[in-house]
Amino acid sequence: RRSPLHTAMLEAARSVGRVLEGLAGDSKRFNKYAVHVLLLYMHIAEHHPAAWPASIKEALLPGIFAAIDACGQHELQQVHGMLSLGARPLFQALCSDFKRSYKYVGEA
């Protein structure tokens, strides 16, 4: 059974994920802000990994993936360049997960 705090955090993560997905729908306007969202997410993932129970991370990932999807190659390179050396492999893994499980790369 989950604690009330965990339940509240899970619902907040789902809400943030939905907000990010909604904002990413207008990628032309959102992509410059998506860089900041991704930098903040990576900072927390690097420096506070224990703060991310799997269920919270899973609830937030659709929004994070939407932020990645809103970015062009330039913005993703900008994020990569602004990350610490320790966070870069984490970001590369996140982008790999995005390509594998979120982004459609097949043919129509």
C-alpha positions as a Markdown table, in Angstrom:
| # | Residue | x | y | z |
|---|---|---|---|---|
| 1 | Arg | 0.0 | 0.0 | 0.0 |
| 2 | Arg | 1.3 | 3.4 | -1.0 |
| 3 | Ser | 1.6 | 6.3 | 1.5 |
| 4 | Pro | -0.5 | 9.4 | 1.0 |
| 5 | Leu | 2.6 | 11.3 | 0.2 |
| 6 | His | 3.6 | 8.9 | -2.5 |
| 7 | Thr | 0.1 | 8.9 | -3.9 |
| 8 | Ala | 0.1 | 12.7 | -4.0 |
| 9 | Met | 3.6 | 12.8 | -5.6 |
| 10 | Leu | 2.4 | 10.2 | -8.2 |
| 11 | Glu | -0.6 | 12.3 | -9.1 |
| 12 | Ala | 1.5 | 15.5 | -9.3 |
| 13 | Ala | 4.0 | 13.7 | -11.6 |
| 14 | Arg | 1.1 | 12.6 | -13.9 |
| 15 | Ser | -0.3 | 16.2 | -13.9 |
| 16 | Val | 3.1 | 17.6 | -14.8 |
| 17 | Gly | 3.5 | 15.0 | -17.5 |
| 18 | Arg | 0.1 | 15.9 | -19.0 |
| 19 | Val | 0.9 | 19.6 | -18.9 |
| 20 | Leu | 4.2 | 19.0 | -20.7 |
| 21 | Glu | 2.5 | 16.9 | -23.3 |
| 22 | Gly | 0.0 | 19.6 | -23.9 |
| 23 | Leu | 2.6 | 22.3 | -24.2 |
| 24 | Ala | 4.7 | 20.1 | -26.5 |
| 25 | Gly | 1.7 | 20.1 | -28.9 |
| 26 | Asp | 2.9 | 23.6 | -30.0 |
| 27 | Ser | 6.5 | 22.6 | -30.5 |
| 28 | Lys | 7.4 | 25.8 | -32.4 |
| 29 | Arg | 6.8 | 27.9 | -29.2 |
| 30 | Phe | 7.6 | 25.2 | -26.6 |
| 31 | Asn | 11.0 | 24.0 | -27.9 |
| 32 | Lys | 13.0 | 26.9 | -26.3 |
| 33 | Tyr | 11.4 | 26.1 | -22.9 |
| 34 | Ala | 11.7 | 22.4 | -23.4 |
| 35 | Val | 15.5 | 22.9 | -23.1 |
| 36 | His | 15.0 | 24.2 | -19.6 |
| 37 | Val | 12.6 | 21.5 | -18.7 |
| 38 | Leu | 15.1 | 18.8 | -19.8 |
| 39 | Leu | 18.0 | 20.5 | -18.0 |
| 40 | Leu | 16.0 | 20.6 | -14.8 |
| 41 | Tyr | 14.9 | 17.0 | -15.1 |
| 42 | Met | 18.5 | 15.9 | -15.8 |
| 43 | His | 19.9 | 17.9 | -12.9 |
| 44 | Ile | 17.4 | 16.2 | -10.5 |
| 45 | Ala | 18.1 | 12.8 | -12.0 |
| 46 | Glu | 21.8 | 13.2 | -11.6 |
| 47 | His | 21.9 | 14.8 | -8.1 |
| 48 | His | 18.8 | 13.3 | -6.4 |
| 49 | Pro | 18.3 | 9.9 | -7.9 |
| 50 | Ala | 16.7 | 8.5 | -4.7 |
| 51 | Ala | 14.0 | 11.2 | -5.1 |
| 52 | Trp | 12.7 | 9.4 | -8.2 |
| 53 | Pro | 10.8 | 6.2 | -7.3 |
| 54 | Ala | 10.2 | 4.1 | -10.4 |
| 55 | Ser | 6.5 | 4.9 | -10.4 |
| 56 | Ile | 7.0 | 8.6 | -10.2 |
| 57 | Lys | 9.6 | 8.5 | -13.0 |
| 58 | Glu | 7.2 | 6.4 | -15.1 |
| 59 | Ala | 4.4 | 8.8 | -14.6 |
| 60 | Leu | 6.5 | 11.8 | -15.6 |
| 61 | Leu | 8.3 | 10.2 | -18.6 |
| 62 | Pro | 5.6 | 10.8 | -21.2 |
| 63 | Gly | 5.9 | 14.5 | -20.6 |
| 64 | Ile | 9.7 | 14.4 | -20.7 |
| 65 | Phe | 9.5 | 12.4 | -23.9 |
| 66 | Ala | 7.1 | 15.0 | -25.3 |
| 67 | Ala | 9.7 | 17.7 | -24.4 |
| 68 | Ile | 12.4 | 15.8 | -26.2 |
| 69 | Asp | 10.0 | 15.4 | -29.2 |
| 70 | Ala | 9.4 | 19.2 | -29.3 |
| 71 | Cys | 13.1 | 19.8 | -29.6 |
| 72 | Gly | 15.0 | 19.9 | -32.8 |
| 73 | Gln | 18.6 | 18.7 | -33.2 |
| 74 | His | 19.9 | 22.1 | -32.3 |
| 75 | Glu | 18.0 | 22.2 | -28.9 |
| 76 | Leu | 19.1 | 18.6 | -28.0 |
| 77 | Gln | 22.7 | 19.5 | -28.7 |
| 78 | Gln | 22.3 | 22.6 | -26.6 |
| 79 | Val | 21.0 | 20.5 | -23.7 |
| 80 | His | 23.8 | 18.0 | -24.1 |
| 81 | Gly | 26.4 | 20.8 | -24.1 |
| 82 | Met | 25.0 | 22.4 | -21.0 |
| 83 | Leu | 24.9 | 19.2 | -18.9 |
| 84 | Ser | 27.7 | 18.1 | -16.6 |
| 85 | Leu | 29.9 | 15.3 | -17.6 |
| 86 | Gly | 28.1 | 13.0 | -15.2 |
| 87 | Ala | 24.7 | 13.8 | -16.6 |
| 88 | Arg | 25.5 | 13.4 | -20.3 |
| 89 | Pro | 25.4 | 9.6 | -20.3 |
| 90 | Leu | 22.1 | 9.8 | -18.4 |
| 91 | Phe | 20.7 | 12.1 | -21.1 |
| 92 | Gln | 22.0 | 9.9 | -23.9 |
| 93 | Ala | 20.2 | 6.9 | -22.3 |
| 94 | Leu | 17.0 | 9.0 | -21.9 |
| 95 | Cys | 17.2 | 9.9 | -25.6 |
| 96 | Ser | 17.8 | 6.3 | -26.5 |
| 97 | Asp | 14.7 | 5.3 | -24.5 |
| 98 | Phe | 12.8 | 8.0 | -26.2 |
| 99 | Lys | 13.7 | 6.7 | -29.7 |
| 100 | Arg | 13.0 | 3.1 | -28.7 |
| 101 | Ser | 9.7 | 3.5 | -26.9 |
| 102 | Tyr | 8.1 | 6.8 | -27.8 |
| 103 | Lys | 9.1 | 8.2 | -31.2 |
| 104 | Tyr | 7.7 | 6.6 | -34.3 |
| 105 | Val | 10.5 | 6.1 | -36.8 |
| 106 | Gly | 8.9 | 3.7 | -39.3 |
| 107 | Glu | 7.4 | 4.5 | -42.6 |
| 108 | Ala | 3.9 | 5.5 | -43.3 |
